[in-house]
Amino acid sequence: MTDRWALAPAEGGGVELAPLGPDGLPAGPVVREEDPASAVRARPEVTRWVWRSTAEVYPRLLATGVRVERCYDVEAAEALLLGHEGRSGEPRSAAAALARLRGGPVPPDPPQRPAEPGAQSPLFEPEGGRPLPLADLLTVYAEQQRRHEHTAHPDRMRLLTAAESAGTLVAAEMNHAGLPWSADVHRAVLRDLLGERYAGGGEPRRLAELADEVSAAFGRRVRPDLPADVIKAFAQAGIKIRSTRRWEIESVDHPAVKPLVEYKKLYRIWVAHGWSWLQDWVRDGRFRPEFQAGGTVTGRWVTNGGGALQIPKVIRRAVVADPGWRLVVADADQMEPRVLAAISRDPGLMEVAGRESDLYQSVSDRAFSGDRTQAKIAVLGAIYGQTSGDGLKNLAALRRRFPKAVAYVDEAARAGEEGRLVRTWLGRTCPPAASGEDPAGEAGIPVADEDGEDREDREDRAWAPGYASTNARARGRFARNFVVQGSAADWALLLLAALRRACAGLSAELVFFQHDEVIVHCPEEEAETVVAAIREASALAGRLTFGETPVRFPFTTAVVECYADAK
């Protein structure tokens, strides 16, 4: 009896499936079933299913009440392997992988469909062609097993592929469960913030009032929702600004600043999470964004619509647990510096990160005479590439005390500048000469953002593979951060997999995740069990990802009825 089976659509309808041996080859005859749910339900002994895409199969299984323990997502694996081979950006579909094997024309990946709240694709909907039969799927799968053996660290790469596949299961289950959401509370928040809605979909009362205040301050009609109009108005007032970002506007002495900043804050809420958003995205007391595991080059998750990763704190008041249930909100403490300690194997930084106390304070006691702020700027400067001005001085102090840690990210930066491949600890690969998000931005290191203190004000731009930067220094800064942020994303996948397994016998459900935060919705009596499970999953993920190190990955955990009360 084998615990691994492959599943694919059958010609003419239904599905084909076959048991697989330890070598990944068929270990028995091909069987035909009427539908995937029947096939999976009839084989409870199977612990891992091999299929083309979790997003293709698993939502339909969940809709019938069927869950699986593990899977191997062929297309997720193909993306990781292509990256490792320096071929990032090539089509990642199973059909493309098969075409490469056979030497035929490689079909492009289909464009991502726009998110439609509540929509679900037909089962085995062909994306840009016919569904891949079982025999072809197994051909691609067997070749992927061979390619894993030729990676720099095969065991790590296999672990990464397993973790990425587990992430696709978690994402599908979170999409199915939905984040508890009170439409009544949301409407009340909008009324308090924005005032009455006007007929015809125009700006609500409070925004109209603030727009009038901005215009009055400039002495002429100004559209505060149009950056070009605002910049022009300031120029006419003798004040030159390059953008309408809050930090730049607040540095200006002008009576329009206060109402303009307030307008921008409320306008963003109205557009991104206003009444139209509520109507589109919340159904039956649940917000169901389309979470996508590994949606960025670093492995961080994204959502296809809904803005789930940018919920302002004031709107989090609408995230309310069901009666008798609680939200367990867990936020990883200083995750990226702890990851740097683990991947660099710097003895001093590992010692500091081996405690659950404030890492920055411990660093400051050793290298910055107790100045926590300078220590934080230095650590984040090493990760994000702040190497000028005070950042350079702080980095020099950090290098003296933690030389291996700084050398690790310095080497990654050099590799990026030279166009070499850069990998996370497990093997996720940053494409050469690729860039995207500049985490530090032009304003310097995001000191408040790293701890989540000002998260709602951060513009969480996507890391886009394949964007060729002509600036070698920018590529180096990207690679410097990639090895840390990407390794953190790999660790988080294993955390989610372990937590999902721990919750399997409970009523608890994972309902939300972003790179350093997870929310579990559970009955009140299960809350303490979930808190303990998060702590144990974090420790297990650390050992699996980085091996035996003294580094700890503590969480700040809150058990609340309302998300906004967690922090």
N, C-alpha and C positions, 0 to 999 in steps of 0.2 A: 504494500500500500504506500503510495507516494503522497506527500503533503503539498505538492506544487503542481498546479494545473494551468494550462493556457486556454484562453477563451477568445473567440473571434466570431464575427457574423458569418452565417452560412449563406451560400447562394440560394436564392429563392425564399429566404426567410429563416428565422430561428438562429441558433448559434451552433458552432462546432467547438468542441473542447477535447483536450487530450492531456493525460498525465505526463509529467516530465521527470526525468531522472536527475541525479546529482550533477551530471554534465550538461544539463539544459536541453537534452535531446528527448524526443518522445519515448515514453517508457510503456506505452500501451496503445490500443487502438483509438482512433478518432471516434468520438461519440457526438451525436446530434441531439439537441434539446430544443424545446419550443421557444424558450426565452432565457435570458441570463439569470433572472431571479429563480426560476425553477432549477437551473443548472447549479447555482451556488447553494440553494437551500437543500438540494439533495445530496450535497457533499460536505457535511459539517466538519469532516476531518481535514479538509484542505486549509492550510494556514497561509498560503501565498498564491495569489492569482496573477498570472502574466497576461496583460492585455495592452492594446495599442495606446489607450489614453484613459486615465481615470475620469477625466471630465466627460468622456464619451459614454462610459458604462455606469459609473458608480451612482450618479444622481438618480437613475432609474431604479437601481437596486434599493437605494434608500427610500424611494417613494413607495416601495412595496414592503418596507420594514426589514429588508435584508442588509446586513453589514458584513464586512469581511475583516479578517484580522490583519492581513498584510497584502501588499500587491507589488508588482514590478511594472512600472509605467514605461513602456518602450520609448515613447517620444520624449519623456523627461530625461531618460537615460541618454538618448541620442544627442540632446542639446548639451549635456554635460560632457559627453565623449568628444563631440565636435570641438567644444571649447578647449578641452585638454590637448587635442591634436592641432591646435592653432588654426582651426577652421571655423571660428565663431562667425555667425552671420549666414552660413550655408543653411539651406532648408533642413528642418529638423523632423519633418513628418516621417512616419514609418514608410510611406510610399517613396519618399526621397531617399531614405536609407537603402531600401530595396533596389532602387534605380542605380544608386552608386555601386552597389554590389554587382549588379548585372552589366554595368558599363553603358546603360542607356541614358536617355535625356532625363535630367532630374527635375521633377515638377516643383514649382515654387510653393512655399507655404501659403495657405489661404489667408486672406486678411482676417484679422480678428473681428468677429461680429460685434456690433454695438450692444451694449448691455441693455436688456429690456426687463424691467422689474417683473419678477414672477414668471418669466418665460423659461421654457425648457425645450432643448433641441430634440427632434425625433431620434429614436434609438438608432445608433450606428449611422447617423446622417453622414454621407460621404462628403468630405471636405476637399473640393477640387477634383473629385474623381470617385471611382468605385471604392467600397470598403475593402480593406486588406484581408484576404482569406487567411485561414489558420496556417496553412502551409507556408505562406509568404511571411506571416508574422513570426513563425518559428525560425525561419531562415535569418531574419534580421536579429532575432533574440540570440541565436547561437553565435552570430558574428559579433554581437555586442559583448558576449562573455569572453570571446577571444581578445577583443580590443581592451577590455578591462585588464587583462593579464599584461598588456604592453604599456600600461601607464607607469608613471614615475613611482607610485606607491600603490600597487594593486589592492591591497587590503583596505587602505584608506579610501580609494576610489569606489570600491564596492560598497563600503559603508556610506559614502556620500550618496550614491545612487539609491541605496535602500532608504536613506533618510529623506531624500527628495521625493521618492514614491510615497513614503509615509506622510509627507507634507501634503501631497495631493489628496490623500484620503481625509486628512484633517480639514483641509479647505472645503472639500465637498460636504463633509458633515456639518461644518459651521454654516455653510450656505443653506443647508437643509434645516438646521435648527433655528437659525435667525437670532438676532440680538433682541432681547425683550425691550419693547419700546411703547411708551404711553403716548398715544396721539393727543389725549386731552392735556397732559402736562406740556407737551410740545406747543400746542396752540396757546396755552396760557403764557408760556415763556415768550412766544412771538408777540402776543398782545402787549405784555409788559415792556418789551424792548422796542417794538416798532410801532405800536399804536394801531389804529384802525386801518383796515385795508380799504382802498378806494376801488370803486367799480372800474372795470376795464383793465385791471392788472397793473396799474401805475404804482409808483412808489408809495409805500404806506406813510401815514401821517408824520411820524418822527423823522424819517429820512427827508421828507419834503421840508420840514421845519429846519433841519440842519443845512440843507442845500440853500435855503434862504439866508441863513446866518453866514454861510461862506460867501455868498454873493454880496451881502451887505458889507462884509469886512473888506472885500476888494473894490467895492464901489461900482460894480457892474455884474451882469449876469454871468455866472461861472457854473459849468457842469462839473461837480466834484467826482462824478463817475468816469470822467474822461481825463486820463493823465495828461494828455497834451494840452488840454484847456487849463488845467491847474498849473502846469509848468509855465505856460504863457502868462497866466495871471500873476504869478510870483515874479516873473521877469519884468513885467510892466510896473511892478511895485519896487523894482530895483534889487530883487533877490534872485540869485541864480541857483537853481537846484537841478540835479541830473535825473532824478526820478521822484516818484511819489511814495517811496517806501517810508514806513513809519519812522524809522530811526533818523532818516534824513530830514523829514518834515519837522520832527520834534526839535531838531537843532536850530530851527529858524525862529526868530522873534517877530511874530506877526499875529494880529488878532484872528486871522483865518485858521490858524493852526489847530486850536482846540476843537472847533466844530468839524474841521476837515478830518482829523484823526478819528473822532467819534463817528462821523459819517462812514468812513472807510470800514471801520469795525462792524457797524450795523449793516452796511450794504453787503458785505461779504456773507454775513449770516442770512440775510434776506435772499440772496442769489443762490448760495450753496446749500442752505438748510432751512429755507422758508416754507411757506404754505404749499408751493408747487412740489417741492422735494418731498414733503410729508405725504402728499396725495400719491406721488409716483412710487415711493419706496417703502412705505410702511403698510403692511397688510396683516390683519388679524393679530395685532399686538406684537408684530415682529418686523425688524429691519433686516432684509436679506441682501446684502451686497454680494457681489460675485468675487470672493477671495480667490486669488491665483498664487499658488506657491511658486517661488523662484521666478517671479515676474520681472526681476531686474538682474543686471549682470553680477551684482554682488550676492544674489540669492535672496535679497529682501523681498517680501511679499508686496503685491499691489492689489487693488480692486478694480474691476472693470465696471466703473460707474458707482454712484452712490456716495462717494467721498467718505468712506468709512474710516480711513486712516487720518482724517482731518476734522474730527468732530470737535467743535469748540467747547470749552469747558462749560459754558452756560447752557449749551444744548444737551450736554450729558445729563442734565437734570431729568430729561425725558427717558433715559435708560433706567428702567425700574423693574426690579425682579417681580415675578409672579407672586401672588399671595402665598405665604408660607415658605417661600424660596428666598435665596440670597445670591448676591453676586460676590464671588471671590475674585478680587482684583489684585493681580500680582505684577509688580514692576521690578525688573532686574536692577540691582544697585551697581552703578558704575561699571556696566558690562564691558564696554570696549577696552578700558585700561586693564581689566582683569584678563581679557582675551589676549592682549598684548603680552602680559606676563606669561601666559601659558604657551604661546607660540614662540616667543623669543627665548624661553628657558633662562631668563635673567634671574640669577639667584636672589638678588636683593628685591626685585619687583615681585617675584613669586612669594617671598617671605611676607611682603606687605599685603599682597592679594590673597594670602592664605588666612587672613582674618576677615571677620564679617563686620568689622568696624569701618569707619570712613577712610577709604583708600587715599583720598587727597590729603587728609590731615596727616596720615602716616608718612606719605611722601614728603610733605612739608617739614615734618619733624626731622627727616634725614637729610634733606637737601636745601631747604629754603627757610631755615630758622623759624619754623612754625607758621610761616605765611601761607595759609591754605589757598588763597586766591592765586598767588604766584605759582604754587605747585600745580593747581588745576590748569592754568594757562599753559604751563610747560608740558604736562602730560598730553593735553589735547593738541598742543602745537606739534608735538612729535607725531601724533596720529594723523592730524589734518594738514600738516605741512606749513605751519606758521614759522617761517625761518628768517624773518626780518625784524628790525627794531628790538623791542623788549623780548619778542619771541625768540630771537637768536640768542640773547643773553640767558634766558630761562632754559633754552634747550642745551646750552653748554653746561649749565649746572646739573641738568638732568643726566647728561651724558657722563659726567664724572661719577655720578652715584649709581646709575643704572646703564652701564655701557652696552650690554648685550641687547637690551630692549631698544635703545636708540639705533644701534647698528642694524638691527633687523629691519626696521622701517626705512632706514637710509638705503639699505641694499635694494629693497623693493622699489624705492623711488629711482635709484640708478637704473634698475632693470626697465622700469617704465620709460624713462627718458631715452634709453637705448633701443626701445622697441622690442624688448624681449618679453616672453610670456611670464606672467606673475600669477602664482597660485595661492589659494587658501591652504590651511593646514591639511584639509582632507582632499584637496585637488581641484576645487572649482577654479576656473581659469579666467583671468582678465585678458581680453584680446589685446594683441600688440597695437600700439598707436591708437588706443581707444580712450575716449574720455566721455564725460557726461556731467553729472552733478559735481559741482565744486562745494563740498560740504562746508567749508569755512566761509565761502562767499567772499565778496570784496571787503566786507566789514571786519573780517578777522575771525577768531575762533568763537563758535557759538557757546559761550560758557554756560548760559542759562539753559539752552536747549538740551545739552547732554544729560542733564539730570531731569529733564521733562518739565522744568519750572515754567517755561514759556512756550510749550510745544504748540499751542494753538496759533501762535504768531509765526511759526516757522513755515516757510514754503517748501513742502516736501517734494522736491522735483525728482523725477525718475533718473536712474543711471541708465543710459542708453548705449548698448553695445554697438560697435560699428561706427561711432562718431569719431572720425579721424581728426585729431587736433594737430595743428602745425606747431604748436608750442610745446617743446620738449619738457619744459618745467611743469606745465599743466599736466602732461601725461605722467610725470613723476609724482606729482602730488596726488593724482588719481590712484596710482598704483600703491603709494604709501598707505593710503587709507583703505584700499581694497583688501590688502592682506589681513587687516584687523576687522573691518566691517564684514567682509565676506566670511571669515572664520567665525565671527559672532553669529552670522546667519546660519552657518552649518551647525553650530552648537544649538541654536534655537530649534532647528528641525528635530534634533534628537531629544531635546527637552519636550517638545510637543508629542513626539511619538511615545515617549515614556509616560507622559501625563495621560495621554489618550488610553494607554493600556491600563494604567492604574484606575481610571474611571470606568473601565469596561463593565464592572459588576455593580456600578452605582447608577442612580438616576441622573447624576451630574452630566452636564454637557459643556464642551468647549464652545464658546459662542463668539469670541473675538480674539484677534491676535494682531499685533504689530511688533516691530523688531525687538522691543524690550519689554513688552507688556502682554499679558494674557488674562482673559476673563473667563471664569467658569460659572455657569448658572446651575444651582443645585438646591435641593431641599435644605431647609435650615439645619436639620439634624446631620446632614452630611458635610457641613461647611468645614469643621475642624479636620475631618478626614481629607478633604480636598487640600486644605492648607498644608498638611503633612505630606500629601502626595506631590505637591509642587516642590517642596523642599527636597524630597527624595529624588524626584525626576531631574532637578537641577544638578544634584550631585552625580547621578548616573550619567547624565549627558556630558558633564565635564570629564568623567573618566573615559567614556567611550570616544569622545572627540579628541582629547588631548593626551590620553594616557594617564598614568599615575603622576600627578603633580600636587604640590601643596595648595594650589589655587582654589579658591572657593567662589561660588557664584550665588550670593545671597539675594533674596527677594524681599522687598517691602510689600507686605500682604495686608489687605483690608477686606473684612467681611461686611458688606453693606447692602442696603435695599436699593440705593440709588448710586449710580456710577459717579456722579458729581461729588459724592461724599467721600470717595476713596482717597482724594488728595486735594 
